Amino acid sequence: MSLFSELAARLFGPSPPAAVDAELLTMGVEAVVDAVDPRLRTMSGYARRMAPAVTRAIVHLRELGPLLPDPIALSRGAWADDSLLNAAFATADDVSLLLGRSPELTGFLEGNSGTADAYALLGMLKTEREVFAPGLVDGALQQDVAQTTVSFSQHKLICAAGDLEACRREVGVRILHRLAALALQRITELERTAVELEQRKALLHAKLRLLHLRSDGLEQLAQGQGGVAAQISSIERELKTTLDDYLETKASAQTLEARLYQIEAIFGAPAEHVRLDRVPLRVSRLGYKVAAGSAEPAAELTLHELSLGDGLKAVIALVRCGRADVAAAKAMAARGTRALL
């Protein structure tokens, strides 16, 4: 296994560690270095510098692991009786379509012929929209009542595995990858800014040369020197500012110190970038949000909402998928494709 896999197995396994020991911390530091920039190992004391941030990330993920939901069966037959599936999918056919057209799930089962069931992480986007529709008010049905519809879209199955523990480990790996990707993204943005400043610097140099040519050219017969001189002065000031920013940004982008700083910023504040919340929801069979205490019939749900920073959120569920259900779903999906053709 990769270092991230080993780390995720410890943090998202059935018995997460009670403390961050030296072995776990070293594993975490080296996994992050492998993922972001192995050249960091040339820095003296890199592991000591990274230790506090990686420790905070490990503690956060160790607390997040037990919050993952228990698995539920994902199948066409389970749709009618499972309140979460009933809320998440409009029809039982939608469940089958997801099972039959999921690349990770079908690919895993095709590559593991001896596996009867597969576990995976179901992710989907939740959308709430205000509408006016018939509803109960003080026990009486009224028209045009302000209500909130709850719908789910962009369903996706990832982290397919042959058992629950392996699936949970893969979820942990994806979360660790997310943190590493955010650090690398910040480093890349710094490098992109340096390129943009270099291009801006070249453009200002060209404008300045043009203005100097005009200042000594025939244009001075038709207009005074004052206008061109003022423009030259303005461009020179902007060029100096741009040059200073460029030199500072380029120096930062090329140093390992700056890369280490971005790693510390991301892994040192893990809750800002990865969080798992339990969100209560009462929803009717028609998909309307029902207020707590209302007498209207509603399913009592507890959604698990995974936040990934930058406003990205997904409702997740661990699911168990039977091989026979997936095979039937693939056949159904193939029939649907042929019908469209």
N, C-alpha and C positions, 0 to 999 in steps of 0.2 A: 504494500500500500504506500501511497505518497504520504508525506508528513502531514498534509492537511487531512487525509483519510484517517491516519492514526490519531490525530488530535480530535477529529470529529467523533471517532469511535469512543474516545474517553469521555467527551463532553456530552454527547447525545445518546450514550448507551444506557442500559438499565440502571447502572450504579455510577452516576457522575462523581468525580473525586470531591472529597470534602475540603481539600486545600490545594493550593497551587504550589506543588513541590518543584524542586530544581529540575527534575527530568521533564515535567510537563511544560515548564516555562521555556526550557531550552528547545523543546520540540516546537513550541509556538513561535519563538523568535526565528528559528531556522526555516520554518514553513513560510513565514511572511517574507523573509529575505529571498527564498527561492522564487516566490510568486512575483515580487515587485522588482527587485534588482539584486542579483547575486554579487555584484561588485561591492555592495555594502560591507561584505566581509573583509575588504581591504582597509576599512576604517578601524583605527584603534579604539577598542572599547565599544563597538557597535552593539554587542549583546547587552552590556550594562545600560547603555542609553535607551535601548528599546524595552527593557524589562518592565518598567512601570506601566507603559501603554499596553503592552501585550498582556500583562497581568490583569489589567482592568477588562480587556476584551475577553479573556478566558473566564473571569468571574461572571461577566454578563451572560456569556453563552452557556455557561454551566447552569445559570438560573433559567435561561430561556428553554433549554432542552426539555425539562419536565412539563413545560406548558404546551408542548405539541399535543394535539388531540388524539384520542384513541381511534383506531381504524374502524371504518364502516365498510360494508359490502357495497360495491359499485356495480350494479347490474340493472338490466331492464326490469327484472322482476322485483327488485328492491325499491323501485321508484315510488310505487303506490303507498308503501308502508313507512318509508323513512321520511320524516318531516323535513330534514335538511335537503335531501335529494329532491323532494317534491317542490321545495322553494327554489332550489338552484337550477332546476331543469323544467322547462315548460311542459314537456311530454316525456314519456318513457322512450320514445324514438330518439330523442335528443341524447339520452344516456347511451344508447346503442351507437349512435353516430360518433360520439366522442371515443368510445372504446374501440371502434373499428378503424378510426382514422388518426389514432395517436401514434406518431412515429416511435417515440421512446418505448411505449408499452408494447406495441406489436414487435418492434425490433428486439426487445429483451426476450419476449416469449419465443420468437423464432430462433434466437441464439441459445436458448436454454430449454431444450425439448423435454427434459425430465421434470420441469417445474409445473405443478398443477395450478398454483395460484401465483399472482404477482402483486406486490405492494407498490404503491406510488403515491406521490403528492399531487392532489388535485388543487389547482389554483384558478381563481376566477375573479372578475371585477364586479363589485357591487355598485349599483346606481340607484339613487333615490330621486324621485321626481314628483313635484307637487301637481296634482290634478283635481278636477272637480268631478265627482262621481256619486252615485247613490250610496248612502251609508246610514248607519244607525246613530240617532241622536236621542239620548234619554230613552232608549229602548224602542223608538219609533223610526221607521224607515223614511228618510227624506232624500230629495233629489239635490244634486249639485252641492254636495258636501265636500269641503276641502279635505283631501286625503293625500297620503304619500304612497306612491307605488315603490316597491322594492323589486329590482330585477338583477339578474346575474348574466354576465356575458364573457366572451373570450376564455372559455374553459380550456384548460390545458393540463395534461398529465406529464409529470417529470419525475426524476429520481426513481425510476422503476428498479425493483430488486426482488429477489426470491424470498426474502423474509423481512419481517418488520424491523428488526435491528439494523439490517443492511440498508433499508430504506431511510431510516432515521439518520444513519451515518451519512448517507448521501445528501440528505437535506442539510446537515451540518456543514458538509464540504461546500455546498452551494452558498451558504451564508458566509463562510470564511472567504470564498472566492469574491463575494460581493464586497466585503470590506477591503480586500486587497485591490480589487478593481477600482474602488473609489480613490484609494491612495494613488494608484497609477494614473487615474484620470486627472487628478490634480497636477501631477507631475507633467503629464502630456499637455495640459492647458497652459502651464508655465512655459513650456517649450514653444507652443503655438503662439503665445503672446510675444515671445522673443522674435519669432519669424515675422509677425505682423509689424512689430516696431522697426525691424530692419527694412521691410518694404516701405514703411512710412518715411523712414530716414532717407532712403534712396529717392523717393518722390519729392521730398522737400529740397534735397540737393538739386534735383532737376529744375524745380520751380525757381530756386535761387539763381541758378545759372541763367535761366531765361530772363529773369528780371534784370540781371546785370547786363545782359546783351541789349535789352530794351533801353536801359538807362544811358547807353552810349550810342544808341541808334537814332534813326530818323524820327522815331516817335516823339522825341523831345521838341521837334519843330511844332507839333500839334498840341502837345500838352506839357505842362511844366514838370520839373524834376521832383517836385514835392510828393506827387502821388506815388511814383515809382519808389522813391526813397523810403516812404512810409511802409510800402509793401515789403521792401527788402528787410527793413528793421523787424517787421512782424514775423516774417518767415525765419529770420535768424533766431529770434527768441523761441519760436516753436521748434526749430531744429535743435537748439541746445537742450530744451526740455526732453524732446524725443530721444536724443542721443544719450542723455543721462539715464532715462528710463530703460533704454535698450541695453546699455552696458550693465546696469544693475540686474535686469531680468535675465540676460544671457548668462551672467556669472552665476546667478542663483540656479538657473535651469541646468547648468553643467556640473554643479557641485553635488557630491554625495550627501553633503550636509543638508542641502535643501530637500533632497529625496527623503532623508531620514526624518526631517521635520514634518513632511506630509504624512508619513507613516504614523508618527507620534500623534498628529492631529486627528487622524481617523480612528486608529485603534485605541487611542486614549479616551475617546468619547463614543463608545460603541452604541450606547442607547439612542444617540442622535441619528444613527444610520440604520440600525436593525432593531426592531421591537416587535413583540408578539402580544397582542391584547385580546382579551375575551370580551366580546361585545354582545350583550343580551338583545334579542329581537323577538317581538311578537308579530306574526304575519298571518294574514288570512289565506284561505285556499285560492283566492283571486289575486294574491300578491300585494294586498294593501297592508301597510304598517298599522298595527293596532296598539293603542296606548295601554300602558300598564293600568290595571284596575278596570278596564272596559269589560262589559259582559259579552261582547261580540266574540264568537268562537275564533280561536287563533292557535297556531302552533307556537310553542315556547322553544325558541332556539337560542343557542349560545354560539355565536360565530367566533372563529379564530382569525383575527385580522393581522396579517404580516405587513409591517411598514418597512420600506427599504430606502428611506431618505428621498430627497428631491420630490416629495409628494407622491411617491409610488406606494400603492397599497393593494393588497390582494387578500381575498378571503381564501383560506386554505383548509384542507381536510386530508387526513391520511386515509387511503382507500385500499381495499382488497379486491382484486379483479380475477375472476376465474377464467382459466384458459378456454373452457367451453363457451363462456359468455362472450369472450373476445372473438373467438372464431365465428360465432353466430353473428356478431356485430359486423365483422369484416365482410361476411357474405351479404349482409343487409346493405352495407355501404357500397359494395360492388354492384348490387342490383340497382341501387339508386343512381350510380354513375352511368350504368348502361342505359337506364331509362332516360337520362338527360341527353345522352348521345343519340 
